[in-house]
Amino acid sequence: MKITDYLTSELVIAELTETGKEEALKRLATGVSGAFSELSQEKILTVLRDREALGSTGIGNGIAIPHGKMAELEKIIVLFARSREGVEFASVDGQPAHLFFLLLAPENSAGTHLKILAQISRMLKNREFCDKLLNASDALSIFTMIKQEDERS
């Protein structure tokens, strides 16, 4: 199972400029609803907020993996965003988040959902890879790097 089975180059935000958690979540939700017009930005945002209320998805080391489940979905959606400045995301280590993988899954996809989360986590444990993502020039370069790393995993 590959992340790029669910992530496309259109779902890469190379320059996330928002610096607060709520604003960043709104921008991520807008990115998904822009690519999938049948999905409401407000509904996506509600799902993300509900998950964040359980505990921050800012896992530390500059990484956040906001995620949730939506009954409306038929397949998993992955969006990637990068913030060079960093977002105050209430991460477990208290540091700003720079790399975001947003994962939205159908209600009945627990196994696949967990496998994708594990794949994302494995990929982001590679500090050199994270540094390359932070320094990439544009969205297409970021997508290409993720695709290459995905193939190695």
C-alpha positions as CSV (number, residue, x, y, z in Angstrom):
1,M,0.0,0.0,0.0
2,K,1.4,3.4,-1.1
3,I,0.6,6.9,0.1
4,T,0.6,8.0,-3.5
5,D,-2.3,5.7,-4.2
6,Y,-4.3,8.4,-2.4
7,L,-2.1,11.5,-2.7
8,T,-1.9,13.4,-6.1
9,S,0.2,16.4,-7.1
10,E,-2.9,18.5,-6.9
11,L,-3.2,17.7,-3.2
12,V,0.2,19.2,-2.3
13,I,0.4,22.6,-0.7
14,A,4.0,23.8,-1.0
15,E,3.6,27.0,0.9
16,L,1.2,26.9,3.9
17,T,1.4,30.4,5.2
18,E,-1.0,30.2,8.1
19,T,0.7,30.2,11.5
20,G,-2.1,29.2,13.8
21,K,-3.7,25.7,14.2
22,E,-7.3,26.8,13.4
23,E,-6.2,28.7,10.3
24,A,-4.0,25.9,9.1
25,L,-6.8,23.3,9.5
26,K,-9.1,25.6,7.5
27,R,-6.5,25.8,4.7
28,L,-6.0,22.1,4.7
29,A,-9.8,21.5,4.5
30,T,-10.0,24.1,1.7
31,G,-7.3,22.2,-0.2
32,V,-9.3,19.0,0.0
33,S,-12.7,20.6,-0.9
34,G,-11.0,22.4,-3.8
35,A,-9.9,19.0,-5.3
36,F,-13.2,17.2,-4.3
37,S,-16.0,19.7,-4.9
38,E,-18.6,17.2,-3.5
39,L,-16.9,17.5,0.0
40,S,-17.8,20.5,2.0
41,Q,-14.9,22.5,3.5
42,E,-17.0,23.0,6.7
43,K,-17.7,19.3,7.1
44,I,-14.0,18.4,6.6
45,L,-13.1,21.1,9.1
46,T,-15.6,19.7,11.7
47,V,-14.1,16.2,11.3
48,L,-10.6,17.6,11.8
49,R,-11.6,19.8,14.8
50,D,-13.4,16.8,16.4
51,R,-10.3,14.7,16.1
52,E,-8.0,17.5,17.5
53,A,-10.4,17.8,20.5
54,L,-9.3,14.3,21.5
55,G,-5.6,15.3,21.4
56,S,-3.3,17.1,19.1
57,T,-2.2,15.3,15.9
58,G,1.0,17.2,16.1
59,I,3.3,14.3,16.8
60,G,6.5,16.3,17.3
61,N,9.7,16.8,15.4
62,G,7.9,19.4,13.2
63,I,5.3,16.9,12.0
64,A,1.5,16.8,12.2
65,I,-0.9,14.2,10.8
66,P,-4.4,15.6,11.1
67,H,-6.9,12.9,10.3
68,G,-10.5,11.7,10.6
69,K,-13.3,9.7,9.1
70,M,-16.1,10.8,6.9
71,A,-19.2,8.8,6.0
72,E,-19.4,10.7,2.7
73,L,-16.1,9.2,1.4
74,E,-15.8,6.2,-0.8
75,K,-12.0,6.2,-0.7
76,I,-9.1,7.6,1.4
77,I,-7.8,11.1,0.6
78,V,-4.3,12.2,1.5
79,L,-3.1,15.8,1.3
80,F,0.4,17.1,2.1
81,A,1.3,20.6,3.1
82,R,4.5,22.3,4.1
83,S,5.0,25.3,6.2
84,R,8.5,26.8,6.1
85,E,7.6,29.2,9.0
86,G,5.9,26.6,11.1
87,V,2.5,26.4,12.6
88,E,1.8,26.5,16.4
89,F,-0.1,23.2,16.4
90,A,-0.1,22.1,20.1
91,S,2.4,19.4,19.2
92,V,3.5,17.0,21.8
93,D,7.0,18.5,22.0
94,G,5.7,22.1,22.0
95,Q,7.5,22.9,18.7
96,P,5.8,24.3,15.6
97,A,4.7,21.8,12.8
98,H,6.3,22.2,9.4
99,L,5.2,19.0,7.6
100,F,1.5,18.0,7.4
101,F,-0.1,14.8,6.1
102,L,-3.8,15.1,6.2
103,L,-5.7,11.8,6.0
104,L,-9.4,11.5,5.5
105,A,-10.9,8.0,5.4
106,P,-14.4,6.4,4.9
107,E,-16.1,5.2,8.1
108,N,-15.5,1.6,7.2
109,S,-11.8,1.7,6.4
110,A,-10.1,1.1,9.8
111,G,-7.5,-1.4,8.5
112,T,-6.5,0.7,5.4
113,H,-6.6,3.9,7.4
114,L,-4.2,2.5,10.0
115,K,-1.9,1.1,7.3
116,I,-1.7,4.5,5.6
117,L,-1.0,6.2,9.0
118,A,1.8,3.7,9.7
119,Q,3.3,4.3,6.2
120,I,3.3,8.0,6.7
121,S,4.9,7.6,10.1
122,R,7.6,5.3,8.7
123,M,8.4,7.8,6.0
124,L,8.6,10.8,8.3
125,K,11.0,9.0,10.7
126,N,13.7,9.6,8.0
127,R,15.1,13.0,9.1
128,E,17.0,13.4,5.8
129,F,13.7,12.9,3.8
130,C,12.0,15.5,6.0
131,D,14.8,18.0,5.4
132,K,14.4,17.4,1.7
133,L,10.7,18.1,1.9
134,L,11.4,21.3,3.8
135,N,13.8,22.5,1.2
136,A,12.0,21.4,-2.0
137,S,11.3,24.2,-4.5
138,D,7.7,23.6,-5.4
139,A,4.7,21.3,-5.1
140,L,5.7,19.0,-8.0
141,S,9.1,18.5,-6.5
142,I,7.6,17.6,-3.1
143,F,5.2,15.2,-4.8
144,T,8.0,13.5,-6.7
145,M,10.1,13.2,-3.5
146,I,7.1,11.6,-1.7
147,K,6.5,9.2,-4.6
148,Q,10.2,8.1,-4.6
149,E,10.3,7.6,-0.9
150,D,6.9,5.8,-1.1
151,E,8.4,3.3,-3.6
152,R,11.4,2.6,-1.3
153,S,9.1,1.8,1.7
